[in-house]
Amino acid sequence: MRVTIDSTKCQGHAVCLTHSPETFDFDDVAGKAFVVVADVAPEHEDHVRRAEANCPERAIEIV
């Protein structure tokens, strides 16, 4: 599984970090989340799916 964040949609709610801190991080200057590990390990896939489902802006895409 691969994951991306559309930075044009992200509004910096950081919900993704709550669900998957091993995959996402936050840029304090830009005020947006970003992907730290694009290739998600199998043991973190459920966390990333929860992050995607709970993103208010629908900025997370799982490929």
KOLTI-293253 format. One record per atom (N, C-alpha, C, O): residue number from 0; x, y, z. Coordinates in steps of 0.2 Angstrom, whole numbers. Layout:
% residues N
site seq = NUM u = X v = Y w = Z .
...
//
This chain:
% residues 63
site seq = 0 u = 4 v = -6 w = 0 .
site seq = 0 u = 0 v = 0 w = 0 .
site seq = 0 u = 4 v = 6 w = 0 .
site seq = 0 u = 9 v = 7 w = 4 .
site seq = 1 u = 2 v = 11 w = -4 .
site seq = 1 u = 6 v = 18 w = -4 .
site seq = 1 u = 1 v = 23 w = -2 .
site seq = 1 u = -5 v = 22 w = -3 .
site seq = 2 u = 3 v = 28 w = 1 .
site seq = 2 u = -1 v = 34 w = 3 .
site seq = 2 u = 2 v = 40 w = 1 .
site seq = 2 u = 8 v = 41 w = 1 .
site seq = 3 u = -3 v = 45 w = -1 .
site seq = 3 u = -1 v = 52 w = -2 .
site seq = 3 u = -6 v = 57 w = 1 .
site seq = 3 u = -11 v = 55 w = 3 .
site seq = 4 u = -3 v = 63 w = 1 .
site seq = 4 u = -8 v = 68 w = 4 .
site seq = 4 u = -8 v = 74 w = -1 .
site seq = 4 u = -2 v = 76 w = -4 .
site seq = 5 u = -14 v = 76 w = -3 .
site seq = 5 u = -14 v = 82 w = -8 .
site seq = 5 u = -14 v = 88 w = -4 .
site seq = 5 u = -18 v = 90 w = 0 .
site seq = 6 u = -8 v = 91 w = -5 .
site seq = 6 u = -7 v = 97 w = -1 .
site seq = 6 u = -11 v = 103 w = -2 .
site seq = 6 u = -12 v = 108 w = 2 .
site seq = 7 u = -14 v = 103 w = -8 .
site seq = 7 u = -19 v = 108 w = -10 .
site seq = 7 u = -26 v = 107 w = -6 .
site seq = 7 u = -29 v = 112 w = -5 .
site seq = 8 u = -27 v = 101 w = -4 .
site seq = 8 u = -33 v = 100 w = 0 .
site seq = 8 u = -32 v = 100 w = 7 .
site seq = 8 u = -37 v = 102 w = 11 .
site seq = 9 u = -26 v = 98 w = 10 .
site seq = 9 u = -25 v = 98 w = 17 .
site seq = 9 u = -26 v = 105 w = 20 .
site seq = 9 u = -23 v = 110 w = 18 .
site seq = 10 u = -29 v = 105 w = 26 .
site seq = 10 u = -31 v = 111 w = 29 .
site seq = 10 u = -27 v = 111 w = 36 .
site seq = 10 u = -28 v = 116 w = 40 .
site seq = 11 u = -23 v = 106 w = 38 .
site seq = 11 u = -19 v = 106 w = 44 .
site seq = 11 u = -23 v = 104 w = 50 .
site seq = 11 u = -21 v = 106 w = 55 .
site seq = 12 u = -28 v = 100 w = 49 .
site seq = 12 u = -32 v = 97 w = 55 .
site seq = 12 u = -28 v = 92 w = 59 .
site seq = 12 u = -29 v = 91 w = 65 .
site seq = 13 u = -23 v = 89 w = 55 .
site seq = 13 u = -19 v = 84 w = 58 .
site seq = 13 u = -22 v = 78 w = 61 .
site seq = 13 u = -20 v = 74 w = 66 .
site seq = 14 u = -28 v = 76 w = 59 .
site seq = 14 u = -32 v = 70 w = 61 .
site seq = 14 u = -28 v = 64 w = 59 .
site seq = 14 u = -27 v = 59 w = 63 .
site seq = 15 u = -24 v = 64 w = 53 .
site seq = 15 u = -20 v = 59 w = 51 .
site seq = 15 u = -15 v = 57 w = 56 .
site seq = 15 u = -13 v = 51 w = 57 .
site seq = 16 u = -12 v = 62 w = 59 .
site seq = 16 u = -7 v = 61 w = 64 .
site seq = 16 u = -9 v = 57 w = 70 .
site seq = 16 u = -6 v = 53 w = 73 .
site seq = 17 u = -15 v = 58 w = 72 .
site seq = 17 u = -19 v = 55 w = 77 .
site seq = 17 u = -19 v = 47 w = 76 .
site seq = 17 u = -18 v = 43 w = 80 .
site seq = 18 u = -21 v = 46 w = 70 .
site seq = 18 u = -22 v = 39 w = 68 .
site seq = 18 u = -16 v = 35 w = 66 .
site seq = 18 u = -16 v = 29 w = 67 .
site seq = 19 u = -11 v = 39 w = 63 .
site seq = 19 u = -5 v = 35 w = 60 .
site seq = 19 u = 1 v = 40 w = 61 .
site seq = 19 u = 3 v = 42 w = 56 .
site seq = 20 u = 3 v = 41 w = 67 .
site seq = 20 u = 9 v = 45 w = 68 .
site seq = 20 u = 15 v = 42 w = 65 .
site seq = 20 u = 20 v = 46 w = 64 .
site seq = 21 u = 15 v = 35 w = 63 .
site seq = 21 u = 21 v = 32 w = 60 .
site seq = 21 u = 22 v = 34 w = 53 .
site seq = 21 u = 27 v = 32 w = 50 .
site seq = 22 u = 16 v = 36 w = 50 .
site seq = 22 u = 16 v = 37 w = 43 .
site seq = 22 u = 16 v = 45 w = 41 .
site seq = 22 u = 18 v = 47 w = 36 .
site seq = 23 u = 13 v = 49 w = 45 .
site seq = 23 u = 12 v = 56 w = 44 .
site seq = 23 u = 15 v = 60 w = 49 .
site seq = 23 u = 17 v = 58 w = 55 .
site seq = 24 u = 17 v = 66 w = 47 .
site seq = 24 u = 20 v = 71 w = 51 .
site seq = 24 u = 17 v = 78 w = 49 .
site seq = 24 u = 13 v = 78 w = 45 .
site seq = 25 u = 19 v = 83 w = 53 .
site seq = 25 u = 16 v = 90 w = 52 .
site seq = 25 u = 21 v = 95 w = 51 .
site seq = 25 u = 26 v = 95 w = 55 .
site seq = 26 u = 20 v = 99 w = 46 .
site seq = 26 u = 25 v = 105 w = 44 .
site seq = 26 u = 22 v = 111 w = 48 .
site seq = 26 u = 17 v = 114 w = 45 .
site seq = 27 u = 25 v = 113 w = 53 .
site seq = 27 u = 22 v = 119 w = 57 .
site seq = 27 u = 23 v = 125 w = 53 .
site seq = 27 u = 18 v = 130 w = 54 .
site seq = 28 u = 27 v = 126 w = 49 .
site seq = 28 u = 28 v = 132 w = 45 .
site seq = 28 u = 22 v = 132 w = 39 .
site seq = 28 u = 19 v = 138 w = 39 .
site seq = 29 u = 21 v = 127 w = 36 .
site seq = 29 u = 16 v = 127 w = 30 .
site seq = 29 u = 9 v = 126 w = 33 .
site seq = 29 u = 4 v = 127 w = 30 .
site seq = 30 u = 9 v = 123 w = 39 .
site seq = 30 u = 3 v = 122 w = 43 .
site seq = 30 u = -1 v = 116 w = 39 .
site seq = 30 u = -7 v = 116 w = 39 .
site seq = 31 u = 3 v = 111 w = 37 .
site seq = 31 u = 0 v = 105 w = 33 .
site seq = 31 u = 3 v = 99 w = 35 .
site seq = 31 u = 9 v = 99 w = 37 .
site seq = 32 u = -1 v = 93 w = 35 .
site seq = 32 u = 2 v = 87 w = 36 .
site seq = 32 u = 6 v = 84 w = 29 .
site seq = 32 u = 5 v = 87 w = 24 .
site seq = 33 u = 11 v = 80 w = 30 .
site seq = 33 u = 14 v = 77 w = 25 .
site seq = 33 u = 16 v = 70 w = 26 .
site seq = 33 u = 15 v = 68 w = 32 .
site seq = 34 u = 17 v = 66 w = 21 .
site seq = 34 u = 18 v = 59 w = 22 .
site seq = 34 u = 26 v = 58 w = 23 .
site seq = 34 u = 30 v = 60 w = 20 .
site seq = 35 u = 27 v = 54 w = 29 .
site seq = 35 u = 34 v = 52 w = 30 .
site seq = 35 u = 36 v = 46 w = 27 .
site seq = 35 u = 42 v = 45 w = 25 .
site seq = 36 u = 32 v = 41 w = 27 .
site seq = 36 u = 33 v = 34 w = 24 .
site seq = 36 u = 28 v = 33 w = 19 .
site seq = 36 u = 22 v = 31 w = 21 .
site seq = 37 u = 29 v = 34 w = 13 .
site seq = 37 u = 24 v = 32 w = 8 .
site seq = 37 u = 22 v = 25 w = 7 .
site seq = 37 u = 17 v = 23 w = 5 .
site seq = 38 u = 27 v = 21 w = 8 .
site seq = 38 u = 26 v = 14 w = 7 .
site seq = 38 u = 24 v = 11 w = 14 .
site seq = 38 u = 28 v = 10 w = 18 .
site seq = 39 u = 18 v = 10 w = 15 .
site seq = 39 u = 15 v = 8 w = 22 .
site seq = 39 u = 16 v = 1 w = 23 .
site seq = 39 u = 15 v = -4 w = 19 .
site seq = 40 u = 19 v = 0 w = 29 .
site seq = 40 u = 20 v = -7 w = 31 .
site seq = 40 u = 14 v = -11 w = 33 .
site seq = 40 u = 9 v = -7 w = 35 .
site seq = 41 u = 13 v = -17 w = 32 .
site seq = 41 u = 7 v = -21 w = 33 .
site seq = 41 u = 4 v = -19 w = 40 .
site seq = 41 u = -3 v = -19 w = 40 .
site seq = 42 u = 8 v = -19 w = 45 .
site seq = 42 u = 5 v = -18 w = 52 .
site seq = 42 u = 2 v = -11 w = 53 .
site seq = 42 u = -1 v = -10 w = 58 .
site seq = 43 u = 3 v = -6 w = 48 .
site seq = 43 u = 1 v = 0 w = 49 .
site seq = 43 u = -5 v = 2 w = 44 .
site seq = 43 u = -7 v = 7 w = 44 .
site seq = 44 u = -7 v = -3 w = 40 .
site seq = 44 u = -12 v = -2 w = 35 .
site seq = 44 u = -18 v = 0 w = 38 .
site seq = 44 u = -22 v = 5 w = 35 .
site seq = 45 u = -21 v = -3 w = 43 .
site seq = 45 u = -27 v = -1 w = 46 .
site seq = 45 u = -27 v = 6 w = 49 .
site seq = 45 u = -32 v = 10 w = 49 .
site seq = 46 u = -21 v = 8 w = 52 .
site seq = 46 u = -20 v = 15 w = 54 .
site seq = 46 u = -21 v = 20 w = 49 .
site seq = 46 u = -25 v = 25 w = 49 .
site seq = 47 u = -18 v = 19 w = 43 .
site seq = 47 u = -18 v = 23 w = 37 .
site seq = 47 u = -25 v = 23 w = 34 .
site seq = 47 u = -28 v = 29 w = 32 .
site seq = 48 u = -29 v = 18 w = 34 .
site seq = 48 u = -36 v = 18 w = 32 .
site seq = 48 u = -40 v = 22 w = 36 .
site seq = 48 u = -45 v = 25 w = 34 .
site seq = 49 u = -39 v = 22 w = 43 .
site seq = 49 u = -43 v = 26 w = 48 .
site seq = 49 u = -41 v = 33 w = 46 .
site seq = 49 u = -46 v = 37 w = 47 .
site seq = 50 u = -35 v = 35 w = 45 .
site seq = 50 u = -33 v = 42 w = 44 .
site seq = 50 u = -37 v = 44 w = 38 .
site seq = 50 u = -39 v = 50 w = 38 .
site seq = 51 u = -37 v = 40 w = 32 .
site seq = 51 u = -40 v = 42 w = 26 .
site seq = 51 u = -48 v = 43 w = 27 .
site seq = 51 u = -50 v = 48 w = 25 .
site seq = 52 u = -51 v = 39 w = 31 .
site seq = 52 u = -58 v = 39 w = 32 .
site seq = 52 u = -60 v = 45 w = 36 .
site seq = 52 u = -65 v = 47 w = 36 .
site seq = 53 u = -55 v = 47 w = 40 .
site seq = 53 u = -57 v = 53 w = 45 .
site seq = 53 u = -54 v = 59 w = 43 .
site seq = 53 u = -55 v = 64 w = 47 .
site seq = 54 u = -51 v = 60 w = 37 .
site seq = 54 u = -48 v = 66 w = 35 .
site seq = 54 u = -54 v = 71 w = 33 .
site seq = 54 u = -57 v = 69 w = 28 .
site seq = 55 u = -55 v = 76 w = 36 .
site seq = 55 u = -61 v = 81 w = 35 .
site seq = 55 u = -60 v = 84 w = 28 .
site seq = 55 u = -66 v = 85 w = 25 .
site seq = 56 u = -54 v = 84 w = 25 .
site seq = 56 u = -54 v = 87 w = 18 .
site seq = 56 u = -53 v = 82 w = 13 .
site seq = 56 u = -53 v = 84 w = 7 .
site seq = 57 u = -53 v = 75 w = 15 .
site seq = 57 u = -52 v = 70 w = 10 .
site seq = 57 u = -45 v = 71 w = 6 .
site seq = 57 u = -45 v = 70 w = 0 .
site seq = 58 u = -40 v = 73 w = 9 .
site seq = 58 u = -34 v = 75 w = 6 .
site seq = 58 u = -29 v = 68 w = 5 .
site seq = 58 u = -24 v = 69 w = 2 .
site seq = 59 u = -31 v = 63 w = 9 .
site seq = 59 u = -27 v = 57 w = 9 .
site seq = 59 u = -29 v = 52 w = 4 .
site seq = 59 u = -35 v = 51 w = 3 .
site seq = 60 u = -24 v = 50 w = 0 .
site seq = 60 u = -26 v = 45 w = -5 .
site seq = 60 u = -22 v = 39 w = -4 .
site seq = 60 u = -16 v = 39 w = -4 .
site seq = 61 u = -25 v = 33 w = -4 .
site seq = 61 u = -22 v = 26 w = -4 .
site seq = 61 u = -22 v = 23 w = -11 .
site seq = 61 u = -27 v = 23 w = -14 .
site seq = 62 u = -16 v = 21 w = -13 .
site seq = 62 u = -15 v = 18 w = -19 .
site seq = 62 u = -13 v = 11 w = -19 .
site seq = 62 u = -12 v = 8 w = -24 .
//
